[in-house]
Structure formats: C-alpha cells, structure tokens
C-alpha cells in the first residue's frame, strides 16, 4: 500500500494578504492554496509553474510567499 502525505494548508506570508486578510488579493491567495491541497506534488508544481509564467518577473518568489512551495533544484 502506497502512503501519501497530506499537505498542510499554507498561510500566505505576502504583505497584502497579512495587512488586508479580506481583500480580493488575499481571497485569491487562499483559493490558490485550496487548489494546491487537492493536487499531488507533480501537479502542484505544474500549476505553480503555470502561474509563475503568467505573472512574469518575480512570479516564483511571489508563489513562494503565497504557497510555501520552494523552487525545484536541478540535479547535475
């Protein structure tokens, strides 16, 4: 039997989300984290990568604050 680890819900650490927890931005960040909870690791990273590409420069750092996901390290 394969064991799966349940990912804990991440609280956004961006300044907007903390200063204005009922704002549209904070609601969007909570929605992103709810989607990530339903995905496996590979799908989480694909979804996060898509968002980072859409957001452009600074997208990876922004997603790290929102989701807690760290960038993958290349293995050489």
N, CA, C and O atoms as a Tripos MOL2 file, in Angstrom:
@<TRIPOS>MOLECULE
protein
  304   303    76     0     0
PROTEIN
NO_CHARGES

@<TRIPOS>ATOM
      1 N           0.8350   -1.1790    0.0000 N.3       1 UNK1
      2 CA          0.0000    0.0000    0.0000 C.3       1 UNK1
      3 C           0.8800    1.2430    0.0000 C.2       1 UNK1
      4 O           1.8060    1.3640    0.8020 O.2       1 UNK1
      5 N           0.5830    2.1430   -0.8920 N.am      2 UNK2
      6 CA          1.3620    3.3740   -1.0070 C.3       2 UNK2
      7 C           0.8640    4.3930    0.0140 C.2       2 UNK2
      8 O          -0.3370    4.6420    0.1170 O.2       2 UNK2
      9 N           1.7860    4.9740    0.7590 N.am      3 UNK3
     10 CA          1.4370    6.0020    1.7270 C.3       3 UNK3
     11 C           1.5250    7.3650    1.0650 C.2       3 UNK3
     12 O           2.4770    7.6590    0.3430 O.2       3 UNK3
     13 N           0.5350    8.1810    1.3180 N.am      4 UNK4
     14 CA          0.5620    9.5430    0.7930 C.3       4 UNK4
     15 C           0.5410   10.5170    1.9560 C.2       4 UNK4
     16 O          -0.1370   10.3030    2.9610 O.2       4 UNK4
     17 N           1.2960   11.5850    1.7960 N.am      5 UNK5
     18 CA          1.3300   12.6080    2.8280 C.3       5 UNK5
     19 C           0.3700   13.7250    2.4420 C.2       5 UNK5
     20 O           0.3990   14.2140    1.3130 O.2       5 UNK5
     21 N          -0.4650   14.1190    3.3670 N.am      6 UNK6
     22 CA         -1.3880   15.2270    3.1460 C.3       6 UNK6
     23 C          -0.6400   16.5400    3.3690 C.2       6 UNK6
     24 O          -0.0060   16.7320    4.4060 O.2       6 UNK6
     25 N          -0.7160   17.4160    2.4160 N.am      7 UNK7
     26 CA         -0.0580   18.7210    2.5160 C.3       7 UNK7
     27 C          -0.8880   19.6210    3.4210 C.2       7 UNK7
     28 O          -2.1040   19.7220    3.2550 O.2       7 UNK7
     29 N          -0.2490   20.2610    4.3570 N.am      8 UNK8
     30 CA         -0.9380   21.1870    5.2590 C.3       8 UNK8
     31 C          -1.2700   22.4830    4.5290 C.2       8 UNK8
     32 O          -0.5260   22.9210    3.6510 O.2       8 UNK8
     33 N          -2.3820   23.0830    4.8970 N.am      9 UNK9
     34 CA         -2.7780   24.3620    4.3200 C.3       9 UNK9
     35 C          -1.7450   25.4160    4.6920 C.2       9 UNK9
     36 O          -1.3750   25.5460    5.8590 O.2       9 UNK9
     37 N          -1.2790   26.1690    3.6970 N.am     10 UNK10
     38 CA         -0.2540   27.1960    3.9210 C.3      10 UNK10
     39 C          -0.9180   28.5540    4.0640 C.2      10 UNK10
     40 O          -1.8160   28.8920    3.2930 O.2      10 UNK10
     41 N          -0.4940   29.3150    5.0240 N.am     11 UNK11
     42 CA         -0.9900   30.6810    5.1900 C.3      11 UNK11
     43 C          -0.0600   31.6130    4.4190 C.2      11 UNK11
     44 O           1.1540   31.6020    4.6210 O.2      11 UNK11
     45 N          -0.6330   32.4040    3.5520 N.am     12 UNK12
     46 CA          0.1180   33.3480    2.7280 C.3      12 UNK12
     47 C           0.9280   34.3000    3.6060 C.2      12 UNK12
     48 O           0.4210   34.8160    4.6020 O.2      12 UNK12
     49 N           2.1830   34.5290    3.2340 N.am     13 UNK13
     50 CA          3.0480   35.4290    4.0010 C.3      13 UNK13
     51 C           3.2970   36.7560    3.2790 C.2      13 UNK13
     52 O           4.1410   37.5420    3.7100 O.2      13 UNK13
     53 N           2.5670   37.0130    2.1810 N.am     14 UNK14
     54 CA          2.7630   38.2890    1.4850 C.3      14 UNK14
     55 C           2.1880   39.4240    2.3350 C.2      14 UNK14
     56 O           1.2810   39.2080    3.1390 O.2      14 UNK14
     57 N           2.7120   40.6090    2.1560 N.am     15 UNK15
     58 CA          2.2900   41.7600    2.9580 C.3      15 UNK15
     59 C           0.8250   42.1220    2.7310 C.2      15 UNK15
     60 O           0.1320   42.4920    3.6790 O.2      15 UNK15
     61 N           0.3460   42.0230    1.5050 N.am     16 UNK16
     62 CA         -1.0520   42.3500    1.2140 C.3      16 UNK16
     63 C          -1.9870   41.3870    1.9260 C.2      16 UNK16
     64 O          -2.9730   41.8080    2.5320 O.2      16 UNK16
     65 N          -1.6860   40.1050    1.8560 N.am     17 UNK17
     66 CA         -2.5210   39.1000    2.4970 C.3      17 UNK17
     67 C          -2.5760   39.2510    4.0030 C.2      17 UNK17
     68 O          -3.6120   39.0020    4.6190 O.2      17 UNK17
     69 N          -1.4650   39.6560    4.5980 N.am     18 UNK18
     70 CA         -1.4290   39.8320    6.0430 C.3      18 UNK18
     71 C          -2.0950   41.1330    6.4690 C.2      18 UNK18
     72 O          -2.8220   41.1550    7.4620 O.2      18 UNK18
     73 N          -1.8600   42.2130    5.7360 N.am     19 UNK19
     74 CA         -2.4030   43.5140    6.1110 C.3      19 UNK19
     75 C          -3.9020   43.6230    5.8260 C.2      19 UNK19
     76 O          -4.6320   44.3020    6.5480 O.2      19 UNK19
     77 N          -4.3480   42.9530    4.7750 N.am     20 UNK20
     78 CA         -5.7540   43.0390    4.3560 C.3      20 UNK20
     79 C          -6.3060   41.6290    4.1120 C.2      20 UNK20
     80 O          -6.4740   41.2280    2.9600 O.2      20 UNK20
     81 N          -6.5890   40.8730    5.1800 N.am     21 UNK21
     82 CA         -6.9930   39.4740    5.0220 C.3      21 UNK21
     83 C          -8.3340   39.2630    4.3160 C.2      21 UNK21
     84 O          -8.6360   38.1410    3.9080 O.2      21 UNK21
     85 N          -9.1450   40.3130    4.1600 N.am     22 UNK22
     86 CA        -10.4400   40.1660    3.4950 C.3      22 UNK22
     87 C         -10.4450   40.7750    2.0950 C.2      22 UNK22
     88 O         -11.4980   40.9000    1.4700 O.2      22 UNK22
     89 N          -9.2630   41.1520    1.6070 N.am     23 UNK23
     90 CA         -9.1700   41.7630    0.2800 C.3      23 UNK23
     91 C          -9.3030   40.7130   -0.8180 C.2      23 UNK23
     92 O          -9.2180   39.5110   -0.5630 O.2      23 UNK23
     93 N          -9.5110   41.1860   -2.0310 N.am     24 UNK24
     94 CA         -9.6100   40.2890   -3.1850 C.3      24 UNK24
     95 C          -8.3020   39.5340   -3.3960 C.2      24 UNK24
     96 O          -8.3160   38.3630   -3.7750 O.2      24 UNK24
     97 N          -7.1790   40.1950   -3.1530 N.am     25 UNK25
     98 CA         -5.8650   39.5480   -3.3160 C.3      25 UNK25
     99 C          -5.7250   38.4010   -2.3140 C.2      25 UNK25
    100 O          -5.2970   37.3050   -2.6770 O.2      25 UNK25
    101 N          -6.0820   38.6510   -1.0700 N.am     26 UNK26
    102 CA         -5.9800   37.6050   -0.0420 C.3      26 UNK26
    103 C          -6.9120   36.4360   -0.3650 C.2      26 UNK26
    104 O          -6.5550   35.2780   -0.1470 O.2      26 UNK26
    105 N          -8.0940   36.7330   -0.8770 N.am     27 UNK27
    106 CA         -9.0320   35.6670   -1.2630 C.3      27 UNK27
    107 C          -8.4670   34.8400   -2.4110 C.2      27 UNK27
    108 O          -8.6190   33.6190   -2.4330 O.2      27 UNK27
    109 N          -7.8130   35.5060   -3.3680 N.am     28 UNK28
    110 CA         -7.1880   34.7920   -4.4850 C.3      28 UNK28
    111 C          -6.0770   33.8710   -3.9680 C.2      28 UNK28
    112 O          -5.9500   32.7380   -4.4310 O.2      28 UNK28
    113 N          -5.2900   34.3400   -3.0320 N.am     29 UNK29
    114 CA         -4.2040   33.5300   -2.4820 C.3      29 UNK29
    115 C          -4.7520   32.3160   -1.7290 C.2      29 UNK29
    116 O          -4.1880   31.2260   -1.8280 O.2      29 UNK29
    117 N          -5.8330   32.4880   -0.9840 N.am     30 UNK30
    118 CA         -6.4510   31.3460   -0.3020 C.3      30 UNK30
    119 C          -6.9910   30.3400   -1.3100 C.2      30 UNK30
    120 O          -6.8960   29.1310   -1.0960 O.2      30 UNK30
    121 N          -7.5570   30.8360   -2.4060 N.am     31 UNK31
    122 CA         -8.0800   29.9500   -3.4480 C.3      31 UNK31
    123 C          -6.9560   29.1380   -4.0950 C.2      31 UNK31
    124 O          -7.1190   27.9450   -4.3510 O.2      31 UNK31
    125 N          -5.8300   29.7760   -4.3550 N.am     32 UNK32
    126 CA         -4.6730   29.0710   -4.9210 C.3      32 UNK32
    127 C          -4.2380   27.9540   -3.9770 C.2      32 UNK32
    128 O          -3.9720   26.8360   -4.4180 O.2      32 UNK32
    129 N          -4.1660   28.2490   -2.6890 N.am     33 UNK33
    130 CA         -3.7430   27.2360   -1.7270 C.3      33 UNK33
    131 C          -4.7650   26.1050   -1.5940 C.2      33 UNK33
    132 O          -4.3820   24.9580   -1.3650 O.2      33 UNK33
    133 N          -6.0520   26.4080   -1.7320 N.am     34 UNK34
    134 CA         -7.0680   25.3420   -1.6900 C.3      34 UNK34
    135 C          -6.9110   24.4040   -2.8860 C.2      34 UNK34
    136 O          -7.0440   23.1880   -2.7460 O.2      34 UNK34
    137 N          -6.6280   24.9690   -4.0620 N.am     35 UNK35
    138 CA         -6.4110   24.1260   -5.2490 C.3      35 UNK35
    139 C          -5.1910   23.2310   -5.0260 C.2      35 UNK35
    140 O          -5.2340   22.0380   -5.3250 O.2      35 UNK35
    141 N          -4.1120   23.7980   -4.5050 N.am     36 UNK36
    142 CA         -2.8890   23.0270   -4.2910 C.3      36 UNK36
    143 C          -3.0970   21.8680   -3.3220 C.2      36 UNK36
    144 O          -2.4620   20.8230   -3.4610 O.2      36 UNK36
    145 N          -3.9820   22.0450   -2.3410 N.am     37 UNK37
    146 CA         -4.2610   20.9690   -1.3820 C.3      37 UNK37
    147 C          -4.8220   19.7250   -2.0630 C.2      37 UNK37
    148 O          -4.6010   18.6050   -1.6030 O.2      37 UNK37
    149 N          -5.5460   19.9280   -3.1580 N.am     38 UNK38
    150 CA         -6.1960   18.8140   -3.8460 C.3      38 UNK38
    151 C          -5.2760   18.0970   -4.8390 C.2      38 UNK38
    152 O          -5.6460   17.0520   -5.3750 O.2      38 UNK38
    153 N          -4.0870   18.6430   -5.0900 N.am     39 UNK39
    154 CA         -3.1960   18.0950   -6.1120 C.3      39 UNK39
    155 C          -2.0550   17.2980   -5.5000 C.2      39 UNK39
    156 O          -1.6800   17.5080   -4.3460 O.2      39 UNK39
    157 N          -1.5060   16.3730   -6.2960 N.am     40 UNK40
    158 CA         -0.2880   15.6810   -5.8630 C.3      40 UNK40
    159 C           0.9160   16.5840   -6.1350 C.2      40 UNK40
    160 O           0.7670   17.6490   -6.7340 O.2      40 UNK40
    161 N           2.0820   16.1730   -5.7070 N.am     41 UNK41
    162 CA          3.2810   17.0230   -5.7930 C.3      41 UNK41
    163 C           3.5890   17.4590   -7.2240 C.2      41 UNK41
    164 O           3.8700   18.6310   -7.4730 O.2      41 UNK41
    165 N           3.5360   16.5230   -8.1520 N.am     42 UNK42
    166 CA          3.8640   16.8470   -9.5430 C.3      42 UNK42
    167 C           2.8670   17.8690  -10.1110 C.2      42 UNK42
    168 O           3.2690   18.8230  -10.7770 O.2      42 UNK42
    169 N           1.5820   17.6690   -9.8500 N.am     43 UNK43
    170 CA          0.5650   18.5900  -10.3410 C.3      43 UNK43
    171 C           0.6470   19.9470   -9.6540 C.2      43 UNK43
    172 O           0.4010   20.9750  -10.2840 O.2      43 UNK43
    173 N           0.9930   19.9580   -8.3490 N.am     44 UNK44
    174 CA          1.1840   21.2290   -7.6360 C.3      44 UNK44
    175 C           2.2540   22.0600   -8.3150 C.2      44 UNK44
    176 O           2.0780   23.2570   -8.5390 O.2      44 UNK44
    177 N           3.3630   21.4180   -8.6390 N.am     45 UNK45
    178 CA          4.4850   22.1370   -9.2500 C.3      45 UNK45
    179 C           4.1400   22.6130  -10.6610 C.2      45 UNK45
    180 O           4.5620   23.6950  -11.0680 O.2      45 UNK45
    181 N           3.3840   21.8220  -11.4010 N.am     46 UNK46
    182 CA          2.9620   22.2480  -12.7400 C.3      46 UNK46
    183 C           2.0300   23.4590  -12.6490 C.2      46 UNK46
    184 O           2.1780   24.4170  -13.4080 O.2      46 UNK46
    185 N           1.0720   23.4150  -11.7240 N.am     47 UNK47
    186 CA          0.1500   24.5170  -11.5350 C.3      47 UNK47
    187 C           0.8990   25.7810  -11.1060 C.2      47 UNK47
    188 O           0.6530   26.8670  -11.6310 O.2      47 UNK47
    189 N           1.8070   25.6270  -10.1540 N.am     48 UNK48
    190 CA          2.6020   26.7640   -9.6820 C.3      48 UNK48
    191 C           3.4710   27.3150  -10.8140 C.2      48 UNK48
    192 O           3.6160   28.5310  -10.9410 O.2      48 UNK48
    193 N           4.0430   26.4480  -11.6270 N.am     49 UNK49
    194 CA          4.8550   26.8860  -12.7610 C.3      49 UNK49
    195 C           4.0400   27.6800  -13.7760 C.2      49 UNK49
    196 O           4.5150   28.6750  -14.3230 O.2      49 UNK49
    197 N           2.8210   27.2380  -14.0210 N.am     50 UNK50
    198 CA          1.9390   27.9610  -14.9330 C.3      50 UNK50
    199 C           1.6500   29.3640  -14.3990 C.2      50 UNK50
    200 O           1.7180   30.3400  -15.1460 O.2      50 UNK50
    201 N           1.3300   29.4650  -13.1110 N.am     51 UNK51
    202 CA          1.0700   30.7790  -12.5170 C.3      51 UNK51
    203 C           2.3090   31.6650  -12.5740 C.2      51 UNK51
    204 O           2.2090   32.8500  -12.8900 O.2      51 UNK51
    205 N           3.4620   31.1060  -12.2750 N.am     52 UNK52
    206 CA          4.7050   31.8800  -12.3040 C.3      52 UNK52
    207 C           4.9770   32.4230  -13.7090 C.2      52 UNK52
    208 O           5.4060   33.5670  -13.8660 O.2      52 UNK52
    209 N           4.7270   31.6000  -14.7230 N.am     53 UNK53
    210 CA          4.9150   32.0630  -16.1080 C.3      53 UNK53
    211 C           3.9380   33.1860  -16.4510 C.2      53 UNK53
    212 O           4.3120   34.1550  -17.1130 O.2      53 UNK53
    213 N           2.6980   33.0600  -16.0070 N.am     54 UNK54
    214 CA          1.7050   34.0910  -16.2890 C.3      54 UNK54
    215 C           2.0520   35.3980  -15.5980 C.2      54 UNK54
    216 O           1.8430   36.4700  -16.1680 O.2      54 UNK54
    217 N           2.5750   35.3310  -14.3850 N.am     55 UNK55
    218 CA          2.8840   36.5250  -13.6040 C.3      55 UNK55
    219 C           4.1920   37.1730  -14.0390 C.2      55 UNK55
    220 O           4.4230   38.3460  -13.7470 O.2      55 UNK55
    221 N           5.0480   36.4340  -14.7300 N.am     56 UNK56
    222 CA          6.2900   37.0010  -15.2400 C.3      56 UNK56
    223 C           7.3350   37.2270  -14.1660 C.2      56 UNK56
    224 O           7.4210   36.4690  -13.2010 O.2      56 UNK56
    225 N           8.1360   38.2830  -14.3390 N.am     57 UNK57
    226 CA          9.2540   38.5730  -13.4410 C.3      57 UNK57
    227 C           8.7930   38.6380  -11.9830 C.2      57 UNK57
    228 O           7.8530   39.3620  -11.6550 O.2      57 UNK57
    229 N           9.4540   37.8820  -11.1190 N.am     58 UNK58
    230 CA          9.1030   37.8440   -9.6980 C.3      58 UNK58
    231 C           8.0360   36.8230   -9.3580 C.2      58 UNK58
    232 O           7.6710   36.6830   -8.1910 O.2      58 UNK58
    233 N           7.5250   36.1030  -10.3560 N.am     59 UNK59
    234 CA          6.4490   35.1430  -10.1350 C.3      59 UNK59
    235 C           6.8180   34.0010   -9.2070 C.2      59 UNK59
    236 O           5.9990   33.5740   -8.3940 O.2      59 UNK59
    237 N           8.0430   33.5020   -9.3180 N.am     60 UNK60
    238 CA          8.4800   32.3880   -8.4770 C.3      60 UNK60
    239 C           8.5470   32.8180   -7.0110 C.2      60 UNK60
    240 O           8.0920   32.0940   -6.1250 O.2      60 UNK60
    241 N           9.1130   33.9920   -6.7640 N.am     61 UNK61
    242 CA          9.2060   34.4940   -5.3880 C.3      61 UNK61
    243 C           7.8240   34.7630   -4.8130 C.2      61 UNK61
    244 O           7.5610   34.4850   -3.6430 O.2      61 UNK61
    245 N           6.9490   35.3040   -5.6410 N.am     62 UNK62
    246 CA          5.5830   35.5900   -5.1950 C.3      62 UNK62
    247 C           4.8560   34.3000   -4.8340 C.2      62 UNK62
    248 O           4.1680   34.2350   -3.8150 O.2      62 UNK62
    249 N           5.0080   33.2780   -5.6660 N.am     63 UNK63
    250 CA          4.3670   31.9910   -5.3780 C.3      63 UNK63
    251 C           4.9330   31.3400   -4.1260 C.2      63 UNK63
    252 O           4.2090   30.6690   -3.3900 O.2      63 UNK63
    253 N           6.2150   31.5340   -3.8830 N.am     64 UNK64
    254 CA          6.8120   31.0060   -2.6630 C.3      64 UNK64
    255 C           6.1400   31.6290   -1.4450 C.2      64 UNK64
    256 O           5.8660   30.9270   -0.4710 O.2      64 UNK64
    257 N           5.8730   32.9180   -1.4800 N.am     65 UNK65
    258 CA          5.2040   33.5810   -0.3650 C.3      65 UNK65
    259 C           3.7630   33.1060   -0.2130 C.2      65 UNK65
    260 O           3.2860   32.9100    0.9050 O.2      65 UNK65
    261 N           3.0820   32.9250   -1.3190 N.am     66 UNK66
    262 CA          1.6730   32.5420   -1.2920 C.3      66 UNK66
    263 C           1.5000   31.0820   -0.8850 C.2      66 UNK66
    264 O           0.6390   30.7640   -0.0650 O.2      66 UNK66
    265 N           2.3160   30.1930   -1.4540 N.am     67 UNK67
    266 CA          2.0830   28.7570   -1.3010 C.3      67 UNK67
    267 C           3.0500   28.0340   -0.3700 C.2      67 UNK67
    268 O           2.7340   26.9650    0.1520 O.2      67 UNK67
    269 N           4.2150   28.6120   -0.1670 N.am     68 UNK68
    270 CA          5.2260   27.9150    0.6230 C.3      68 UNK68
    271 C           6.0380   26.9250   -0.1870 C.2      68 UNK68
    272 O           6.9600   26.3050    0.3430 O.2      68 UNK68
    273 N           5.7060   26.7620   -1.4850 N.am     69 UNK69
    274 CA          6.4920   25.8660   -2.3410 C.3      69 UNK69
    275 C           7.8510   26.4840   -2.6180 C.2      69 UNK69
    276 O           7.9530   27.6790   -2.8960 O.2      69 UNK69
    277 N           8.8660   25.6910   -2.5430 N.am     70 UNK70
    278 CA         10.2160   26.1470   -2.8450 C.3      70 UNK70
    279 C          10.5330   25.7720   -4.2980 C.2      70 UNK70
    280 O          10.0400   24.7600   -4.7960 O.2      70 UNK70
    281 N          11.3460   26.5760   -4.9760 N.am     71 UNK71
    282 CA         11.7310   26.2080   -6.3440 C.3      71 UNK71
    283 C          12.4860   24.8760   -6.3570 C.2      71 UNK71
    284 O          13.2470   24.5820   -5.4360 O.2      71 UNK71
    285 N          12.2760   24.0820   -7.3930 N.am     72 UNK72
    286 CA         12.9860   22.8080   -7.5310 C.3      72 UNK72
    287 C          14.4590   23.0890   -7.8210 C.2      72 UNK72
    288 O          14.7900   24.0180   -8.5570 O.2      72 UNK72
    289 N          15.3090   22.3020   -7.2530 N.am     73 UNK73
    290 CA         16.7440   22.4120   -7.5110 C.3      73 UNK73
    291 C          17.1040   21.4130   -8.6000 C.2      73 UNK73
    292 O          16.7160   20.2470   -8.5330 O.2      73 UNK73
    293 N          17.8420   21.8710   -9.6010 N.am     74 UNK74
    294 CA         18.2870   20.9640  -10.6540 C.3      74 UNK74
    295 C          19.3680   20.0430  -10.1000 C.2      74 UNK74
    296 O          20.2490   20.4720   -9.3550 O.2      74 UNK74
    297 N          19.2840   18.7890  -10.4730 N.am     75 UNK75
    298 CA         20.2910   17.8110  -10.0600 C.3      75 UNK75
    299 C          21.2390   17.6140  -11.2250 C.2      75 UNK75
    300 O          20.8210   17.2650  -12.3300 O.2      75 UNK75
    301 N          22.5240   17.8420  -10.9700 N.am     76 UNK76
    302 CA         23.5080   17.6860  -12.0570 C.3      76 UNK76
    303 C          24.3810   16.4970  -11.8120 C.2      76 UNK76
    304 O          25.2660   16.2050  -12.6150 O.2      76 UNK76
@<TRIPOS>BOND
     1     1     2 1
     2     2     3 1
     3     3     4 2
     4     3     5 am
     5     5     6 1
     6     6     7 1
     7     7     8 2
     8     7     9 am
     9     9    10 1
    10    10    11 1
    11    11    12 2
    12    11    13 am
    13    13    14 1
    14    14    15 1
    15    15    16 2
    16    15    17 am
    17    17    18 1
    18    18    19 1
    19    19    20 2
    20    19    21 am
    21    21    22 1
    22    22    23 1
    23    23    24 2
    24    23    25 am
    25    25    26 1
    26    26    27 1
    27    27    28 2
    28    27    29 am
    29    29    30 1
    30    30    31 1
    31    31    32 2
    32    31    33 am
    33    33    34 1
    34    34    35 1
    35    35    36 2
    36    35    37 am
    37    37    38 1
    38    38    39 1
    39    39    40 2
    40    39    41 am
    41    41    42 1
    42    42    43 1
    43    43    44 2
    44    43    45 am
    45    45    46 1
    46    46    47 1
    47    47    48 2
    48    47    49 am
    49    49    50 1
    50    50    51 1
    51    51    52 2
    52    51    53 am
    53    53    54 1
    54    54    55 1
    55    55    56 2
    56    55    57 am
    57    57    58 1
    58    58    59 1
    59    59    60 2
    60    59    61 am
    61    61    62 1
    62    62    63 1
    63    63    64 2
    64    63    65 am
    65    65    66 1
    66    66    67 1
    67    67    68 2
    68    67    69 am
    69    69    70 1
    70    70    71 1
    71    71    72 2
    72    71    73 am
    73    73    74 1
    74    74    75 1
    75    75    76 2
    76    75    77 am
    77    77    78 1
    78    78    79 1
    79    79    80 2
    80    79    81 am
    81    81    82 1
    82    82    83 1
    83    83    84 2
    84    83    85 am
    85    85    86 1
    86    86    87 1
    87    87    88 2
    88    87    89 am
    89    89    90 1
    90    90    91 1
    91    91    92 2
    92    91    93 am
    93    93    94 1
    94    94    95 1
    95    95    96 2
    96    95    97 am
    97    97    98 1
    98    98    99 1
    99    99   100 2
   100    99   101 am
   101   101   102 1
   102   102   103 1
   103   103   104 2
   104   103   105 am
   105   105   106 1
   106   106   107 1
   107   107   108 2
   108   107   109 am
   109   109   110 1
   110   110   111 1
   111   111   112 2
   112   111   113 am
   113   113   114 1
   114   114   115 1
   115   115   116 2
   116   115   117 am
   117   117   118 1
   118   118   119 1
   119   119   120 2
   120   119   121 am
   121   121   122 1
   122   122   123 1
   123   123   124 2
   124   123   125 am
   125   125   126 1
   126   126   127 1
   127   127   128 2
   128   127   129 am
   129   129   130 1
   130   130   131 1
   131   131   132 2
   132   131   133 am
   133   133   134 1
   134   134   135 1
   135   135   136 2
   136   135   137 am
   137   137   138 1
   138   138   139 1
   139   139   140 2
   140   139   141 am
   141   141   142 1
   142   142   143 1
   143   143   144 2
   144   143   145 am
   145   145   146 1
   146   146   147 1
   147   147   148 2
   148   147   149 am
   149   149   150 1
   150   150   151 1
   151   151   152 2
   152   151   153 am
   153   153   154 1
   154   154   155 1
   155   155   156 2
   156   155   157 am
   157   157   158 1
   158   158   159 1
   159   159   160 2
   160   159   161 am
   161   161   162 1
   162   162   163 1
   163   163   164 2
   164   163   165 am
   165   165   166 1
   166   166   167 1
   167   167   168 2
   168   167   169 am
   169   169   170 1
   170   170   171 1
   171   171   172 2
   172   171   173 am
   173   173   174 1
   174   174   175 1
   175   175   176 2
   176   175   177 am
   177   177   178 1
   178   178   179 1
   179   179   180 2
   180   179   181 am
   181   181   182 1
   182   182   183 1
   183   183   184 2
   184   183   185 am
   185   185   186 1
   186   186   187 1
   187   187   188 2
   188   187   189 am
   189   189   190 1
   190   190   191 1
   191   191   192 2
   192   191   193 am
   193   193   194 1
   194   194   195 1
   195   195   196 2
   196   195   197 am
   197   197   198 1
   198   198   199 1
   199   199   200 2
   200   199   201 am
   201   201   202 1
   202   202   203 1
   203   203   204 2
   204   203   205 am
   205   205   206 1
   206   206   207 1
   207   207   208 2
   208   207   209 am
   209   209   210 1
   210   210   211 1
   211   211   212 2
   212   211   213 am
   213   213   214 1
   214   214   215 1
   215   215   216 2
   216   215   217 am
   217   217   218 1
   218   218   219 1
   219   219   220 2
   220   219   221 am
   221   221   222 1
   222   222   223 1
   223   223   224 2
   224   223   225 am
   225   225   226 1
   226   226   227 1
   227   227   228 2
   228   227   229 am
   229   229   230 1
   230   230   231 1
   231   231   232 2
   232   231   233 am
   233   233   234 1
   234   234   235 1
   235   235   236 2
   236   235   237 am
   237   237   238 1
   238   238   239 1
   239   239   240 2
   240   239   241 am
   241   241   242 1
   242   242   243 1
   243   243   244 2
   244   243   245 am
   245   245   246 1
   246   246   247 1
   247   247   248 2
   248   247   249 am
   249   249   250 1
   250   250   251 1
   251   251   252 2
   252   251   253 am
   253   253   254 1
   254   254   255 1
   255   255   256 2
   256   255   257 am
   257   257   258 1
   258   258   259 1
   259   259   260 2
   260   259   261 am
   261   261   262 1
   262   262   263 1
   263   263   264 2
   264   263   265 am
   265   265   266 1
   266   266   267 1
   267   267   268 2
   268   267   269 am
   269   269   270 1
   270   270   271 1
   271   271   272 2
   272   271   273 am
   273   273   274 1
   274   274   275 1
   275   275   276 2
   276   275   277 am
   277   277   278 1
   278   278   279 1
   279   279   280 2
   280   279   281 am
   281   281   282 1
   282   282   283 1
   283   283   284 2
   284   283   285 am
   285   285   286 1
   286   286   287 1
   287   287   288 2
   288   287   289 am
   289   289   290 1
   290   290   291 1
   291   291   292 2
   292   291   293 am
   293   293   294 1
   294   294   295 1
   295   295   296 2
   296   295   297 am
   297   297   298 1
   298   298   299 1
   299   299   300 2
   300   299   301 am
   301   301   302 1
   302   302   303 1
   303   303   304 2
@<TRIPOS>SUBSTRUCTURE
     1 UNK1         2 RESIDUE 1 A UNK
     2 UNK2         6 RESIDUE 1 A UNK
     3 UNK3        10 RESIDUE 1 A UNK
     4 UNK4        14 RESIDUE 1 A UNK
     5 UNK5        18 RESIDUE 1 A UNK
     6 UNK6        22 RESIDUE 1 A UNK
     7 UNK7        26 RESIDUE 1 A UNK
     8 UNK8        30 RESIDUE 1 A UNK
     9 UNK9        34 RESIDUE 1 A UNK
    10 UNK10       38 RESIDUE 1 A UNK
    11 UNK11       42 RESIDUE 1 A UNK
    12 UNK12       46 RESIDUE 1 A UNK
    13 UNK13       50 RESIDUE 1 A UNK
    14 UNK14       54 RESIDUE 1 A UNK
    15 UNK15       58 RESIDUE 1 A UNK
    16 UNK16       62 RESIDUE 1 A UNK
    17 UNK17       66 RESIDUE 1 A UNK
    18 UNK18       70 RESIDUE 1 A UNK
    19 UNK19       74 RESIDUE 1 A UNK
    20 UNK20       78 RESIDUE 1 A UNK
    21 UNK21       82 RESIDUE 1 A UNK
    22 UNK22       86 RESIDUE 1 A UNK
    23 UNK23       90 RESIDUE 1 A UNK
    24 UNK24       94 RESIDUE 1 A UNK
    25 UNK25       98 RESIDUE 1 A UNK
    26 UNK26      102 RESIDUE 1 A UNK
    27 UNK27      106 RESIDUE 1 A UNK
    28 UNK28      110 RESIDUE 1 A UNK
    29 UNK29      114 RESIDUE 1 A UNK
    30 UNK30      118 RESIDUE 1 A UNK
    31 UNK31      122 RESIDUE 1 A UNK
    32 UNK32      126 RESIDUE 1 A UNK
    33 UNK33      130 RESIDUE 1 A UNK
    34 UNK34      134 RESIDUE 1 A UNK
    35 UNK35      138 RESIDUE 1 A UNK
    36 UNK36      142 RESIDUE 1 A UNK
    37 UNK37      146 RESIDUE 1 A UNK
    38 UNK38      150 RESIDUE 1 A UNK
    39 UNK39      154 RESIDUE 1 A UNK
    40 UNK40      158 RESIDUE 1 A UNK
    41 UNK41      162 RESIDUE 1 A UNK
    42 UNK42      166 RESIDUE 1 A UNK
    43 UNK43      170 RESIDUE 1 A UNK
    44 UNK44      174 RESIDUE 1 A UNK
    45 UNK45      178 RESIDUE 1 A UNK
    46 UNK46      182 RESIDUE 1 A UNK
    47 UNK47      186 RESIDUE 1 A UNK
    48 UNK48      190 RESIDUE 1 A UNK
    49 UNK49      194 RESIDUE 1 A UNK
    50 UNK50      198 RESIDUE 1 A UNK
    51 UNK51      202 RESIDUE 1 A UNK
    52 UNK52      206 RESIDUE 1 A UNK
    53 UNK53      210 RESIDUE 1 A UNK
    54 UNK54      214 RESIDUE 1 A UNK
    55 UNK55      218 RESIDUE 1 A UNK
    56 UNK56      222 RESIDUE 1 A UNK
    57 UNK57      226 RESIDUE 1 A UNK
    58 UNK58      230 RESIDUE 1 A UNK
    59 UNK59      234 RESIDUE 1 A UNK
    60 UNK60      238 RESIDUE 1 A UNK
    61 UNK61      242 RESIDUE 1 A UNK
    62 UNK62      246 RESIDUE 1 A UNK
    63 UNK63      250 RESIDUE 1 A UNK
    64 UNK64      254 RESIDUE 1 A UNK
    65 UNK65      258 RESIDUE 1 A UNK
    66 UNK66      262 RESIDUE 1 A UNK
    67 UNK67      266 RESIDUE 1 A UNK
    68 UNK68      270 RESIDUE 1 A UNK
    69 UNK69      274 RESIDUE 1 A UNK
    70 UNK70      278 RESIDUE 1 A UNK
    71 UNK71      282 RESIDUE 1 A UNK
    72 UNK72      286 RESIDUE 1 A UNK
    73 UNK73      290 RESIDUE 1 A UNK
    74 UNK74      294 RESIDUE 1 A UNK
    75 UNK75      298 RESIDUE 1 A UNK
    76 UNK76      302 RESIDUE 1 A UNK
